[in-house]
Amino acid sequence: MSILSSFKTLTKVDEALKLIDERVTYKVEGYEEIEISEAVNRICYEDIISPINVPPFTRAAMDGYAVKAEDTTSASIKNPIILKVIGCIDVGRTPEIELKPGCAIEISTGAPIPKGADAVIPYEETKRINGYIEVYSQVHPWKNVSLMGEDIKVGDIILKKGTIIKPWDIAVLVSVNILKVKVLRKPIIGVLSTGSEIIEPGGSIEEGKIWNSTKVMLKAMILEDYGVPLDLGVVEDDEDKICEKIMNALPKCDIIITTGGTSIGRSDKTVSAIRRIGGEIIFHGVSMRPGKPTAMAIVKGKPIVMLSGFPVAALTGYQNFVRRVMERICGIKFPPQPKIKARMDRRIASQLGSREYLRVKVLKKNGEYIAIPLRLTGSGLLSSITQATGIVVIPENVEGYEEGDIVEVTLLRGVDEY
């Protein structure tokens, strides 16, 4: 019997996510006030309210002539209306002229609508003849006009608390003259590697040792997910030392991630160390591949996520559970990853009762996406994730997919044409 099959019970992925939602109550507190030029991918600390209207005045929505709509009644090519042109308004200038009945004022897109006007007739629906225009179509009141506050009104919520700020959000903030915003303090996420075989990158390799690629990957993912990684180093498979490392790190961190020591072998000490320092184990062992030994606990109110030491298994555990914890403690929702439909290149079998995360390479051939399975097992093989275009999730109640089946692929990178 394998170590993994020796787990007495396994928690289903959806149940583990539900437990996170129910049990994680810790919240990141505090904010920074920063220039909006630095606010991309930061999290709004509070609702941002517009202090002004956008547009701030009623303006022309296209080039043409400001008119009274009633003056264009019944205008057509066969029955044009003649209006006298009495002036011109350019962008950035305040109108100094009032529109009178039977008249028109030439106007540029974005220029303020003059008093007395309630519509704009575009150039292409007119003909200029000396100081007059022939109008060939009727316009209704406020046609081709942007009303004051039509886009944003004073008091409107521009961005809600918990919004991840994007470049287009910054454009909206500038449009209402907001140049500084309060953003949530970035969560500090400690990463502790356990394992007597682990050495840090750059060191001399010895037989039986491996470089710590998993921690480097996790730190990069934390940075990508709006967090601050805190390197807690490497600790050997010693329960006393693991306890000491976690207790020392806890006051500094909002979340702690550990890697390794989560299975049930003799050298796996992480879960027992967490219990020893008073941690409440929320789940240990998840019905998924890779990443079955994943565990989670709460210690002094703070979440501890225990991932496999194998890179691909740690990646799966991070994407499923660490990101969910970050959503809970920061009050955010990560944008969903892009998905496509693809045809399976060959048959792939999976284990009933376990959610499988299949790495695939996707090619576009003759207008159709083809998913080529790379590997289902082998949680330590980083090359499979480097080669992968995406992930196909095989549900617990499915025994696999046949060649030609249409599957949903969550994309990790762009698709090559074949």
N, C-alpha and C positions, 0 to 999 in steps of 0.2 A: 504494500500500500504506500502511495506517495505521501509526502508531507502535506501537500495541498489537499488531498482527499481526506486527510485525517481531521479537518475542521469538523467539529460536531454539528454546527449549523452555519449556514451562509445567509447573509442578508441580501435580498434582491436590490438591484441598483435603485429602482424607484423608491423602495422603502428606505434605503440609506439617505436618499435626497430628502425624503419627507422628514426623517429624523433630524437632519441638519436644520431644516426649516423650523422644526418644533423646539429644538434644544439649544440652538445658538442664539443667545440673547445679547451677547456683548456687542457694543457699537463703538466705532471709531469716533472720537470726539476731537474738537478743535478745528480751526480753519486758518488759512492764510489769505491775505488780501493781495492780489497780484495784478500786474498789467495784463490786459487781455491778449497781448501778443505772446504771453507765456502760458495762456490758459488752455491750449489745445490738449485734449485727453485728460483734463482735470475734471473733478466732480463738483458740480454746483453745491455749495453749502446751504443755500437758501433759495427760495423763489426769487427770481429777478423780475422786477416790475418796471414797466415802461414809464418814464417821466414825461413823455411827449407823445404827440400823435405822429403817425407816419402814413401818408405824407403829412408834413406839418402845415400844408396849405392845399387848397383845391387847385389842381394843375392839369395841363393838357396831356393827354395820353398819346397823342401823335401830332405830327406837323400838319398844319392846315390853317383854318380860320375859325376864331371864336365867334359864335353867333347866338342869337336867340332861337331856340328850337322852333318856336311858333312861326318865325319868319320863313321857315323852310317847308311849311305845310304844302303838300301836293307837288313838291318840286320833282321834276323828272327830266330826262333828256329831251323829250318832246315839249315839255312845259317848264323850262328853267326859270328859277327865281333870280332876280337881279338885286344884288346887295352892294352898297358902297363901302369900299375899304377905307377906313379912317385912321389906321395906325398899324404898328407892329410891336409885338412883345417878344423879346428874346429871353433865353434861360438866364436866371440869376438877376433879373431886373424886376422891380416892383411896378405894376401897372399904374400909369398916371392918367389913364384915359378911361372913361366909362362908355360902355357900348349902348348906343341908342337904337331904337327900332329901325329896321330897314338897313342896318349897317353890319359890317364885319370887321374884325381885327385880325391881321395875320399873326400867327402864334407858333412857337417852337415847342417840341415835345419837352415836358418838364417845366415849362413856364407857367406862372400863376394865371389863373382864369380871371379876366377883368370883371369888374362890377357890371352887372347887367347881362352877362353872358351865361348860358347854361348848357352849352354843347360845343363840340368842335366838328367841323366838316372837313374831311381830309382833302389835300390838294387834288388827288386823282378824281374826286367827284365834283370838281369845279373847273372853270376856265377863267383866267384873268384877262380882262379887256380894259386897258388903261387903268383908271382908278376904280373899276368895278369888277365883280366876279359874277359869273353865271353859276348857279347851284343846281346840280342835276339829280340830287336825291334828297329825301327828307330825313332829318335826324330827330330823334326823340330827346327829351330833356335828359341831360347828363351823359349823353352818348359821347364816347371817346374822351371822357373826363375821369381823372382819378380824384375822388373826394377826400378831403382832409380826414385822416384817421381811418381811411378805407382798409389799409394794411394792418396797422397797429394803433390802438387807442390808448390814451392816457389811462394807466391803471391795469392794463392787460398784463398777464404773466407771460413774459418772453421765454424764459427757461425755468423749468421746475426744479426744485430741490432734488438732487440725485441724478440729474442729467449729466451725461458725459459730454463735455463741450467739444464740438467739432468746428472746423474752419468756417463753415457757413453760419454757425451760431455767432461767431465773432463778427461777421459782417452785419448781422442783425443788431448786435450790441452797439456797434459803431453808429448804425443808422439812428439810434436814439441817444447818442452821445454818452454811452456808458463805457468808460475806458479802464476801469478797475472792477474786479469781481472777487467775491469771497469764494474760495474753493476749499473743499474738505482736505484736511491733513492727509497726506498719503499714508496708507497702512504700512506698518513695518512688519515684514514677514521674515522670521528667522528660519534658516535652513541648516539642519544638523545632520551630518552623515554618520551612520554607525557601521562598523565593520572593521575587524582587525586586518582585512585584506586591502583596505582602501588607502591610497596615497594621493596627495594633492598633485594636480598637473604641474609639470616642470621638474618633479623629483625624479630620482633615479629609479627605474623599474627593477623589481626583484621578482624572482620566481614565486608564484603564488599571490602576487600583488596586482592590483589594477588601478589605473588612474580614475579619478573621480569625475567622470563625464556627466553623471546624473545631476550632481549639484550645480554644475556650470549651466546645464540646460534649464533647471528649475529657476535659477536666479535670472536668467534671460527672460523666461516666461513671466516672472513677477514684474520685471521692468516693463514688459509689453502690456501687462494688465494693470498699469497705473499704481503699482506698489513699489516699496523700497525693500530690496532684499538685504538681509543682515546675515552675513556668513558666520555661522556658529562653529565652524571647524569640523574636524573628524574625531570621533571617539571610538575606541575599540569596543568589542562586545563584552562590556563589563557593566553590570547593572548599577553599581555604585557611581561610576563615572557618568553614565547616562543621566541618572537622577540629578547629579550635581550640575551638569551642563544645562539641563532643562530648567531647573530651579533658578539658576543664575540668569538665564536668558528671559524668563517669563516677564519680569517687570519692564523689559525693554521692547517687547514684541506685542503686536496685536494678534498674530497667528504664529504658530511654530509648525514647520514641516520637518518631519524626520524621514530619513531614507534608510531602509535596511532593518533587519531584526524584527520583522512583523510576522514571520511565519511561525511555526511551532516546533522548530528544531532546537537542539541543545544550546546553540549559540545565539538564538533569537531572544534578545533581552529587552527590546524596546517597550512592548506592551506591559510586561511585568514591572518595568521601571516606572511607567506612567501610573500604574495601580499603586505602587509603593509610595508615591508622593501625593496620593489622595485623588488621583484622576478618576473621573467617571468614564468608563468605556461606553461609548454610544453604539458602536458596532465594531466587529473584528472578523474579517472574512466576508468578501462580497462575491456573489455569484456572477462573476464576469471574468473574461480572459482577454488580454493579460491584466494583471493587477488583483488577482484573487485575495492575496494577504492584506489588502488595504484595511486600515483601521482608523478610528477617530475617537477622540476623547475630549472632555472638558476638564481643564485644570485651573482652579481659582477663577472660574468664569470665562477663561480664554480657550479658544479652540486649538486643539493639537491634531494635525492630520498626519498619520503614519503611512508612508508610501513604501512600496517595494524599492529595493536598491537597484533593480534592473531598469535601465533607461526607458524602454518602451512601456513597461508596466507602470513606472512612475509617471510618465506622460499621460497615460490613460487615467490614472488616479487623480492627477492634477486637474485635467480638463473636466472630469466629472464632479469632483468633490471640493478641491481647493477653490475653484472658481465660484462654486455655489456658496461656500463659506464667505468669500470676499463680497459677493452680492449681499449677503445677510448683514455683515458688519459695516458695510459702506452704504447700504440702502440704495443699491444700483441694480440695473439689469444690463449684462453684457449684450452687445448686438449679436444676433445669431450668425453663425458661420454660413457662407453660401453653400447651397446644395444643388445637385443636378441629378437627373435620371440617366442611368447607363445600363448597358447590356453586359451580363456576365460572360467573360471569355471562356470560362470552364467551370466545371462543377466544384463546389467546395462544401465539405461536411463540417458540421459543428455539433456541440454537445447540448442536448436538451436540458433545460433548466438553468443554463448559463448564458448571459448576454455576451456575445462575442464581438470584438472590435477588429475587423479584418482590414489590414492595410492593402490598398490597391493602387495600381498605376492606371490612370485613365488616359486614353488616347481618343482623338476625334478622327473617325475614319468614314469617308463618304457621308458626312453630315450627321453621323451617329456617334455617341459616346460609348466606348468599350472599356469595361472595368476588368483589369488583369490582376487576379489575386497574387499578392506577394508572399504573405506569411500570416498564419493565424496564431501559431505557437512561436516560441522564441522571444520571450520578453526582454532578453538582454541584447538583442540584435539591432543596434542603432541603424545599421545600413538599410534595413527594411523601411524605416520611417523616412530616411533621407531619400530613398527612391520613390516613396509613395506620393501620389497625387492627392489621395484622400482616404477616408475611412468609411467602410460599410458596416453598419451595426446590424448584427444578426440577432433578432429577439430570442428570448428564453424559450419560446414555444415553437421555434423553427429549427429543423435539423440541418439546415444549410440551404444552399441555392444550387439550382441546376444550371448547366450551360444554356445561355440564351435568356435566363430570367432577367427582368428589369428590376434594378435595385436603386436605392437612393444613396448617393455618395456625398458625404460632407467633405468639401474641398479644403485641402491644406495649402495648395499652391496652384498655379495656372496649368491649364491642360495643353498638351502638345498636339499639333496636327500630324496625322500619319499619311 
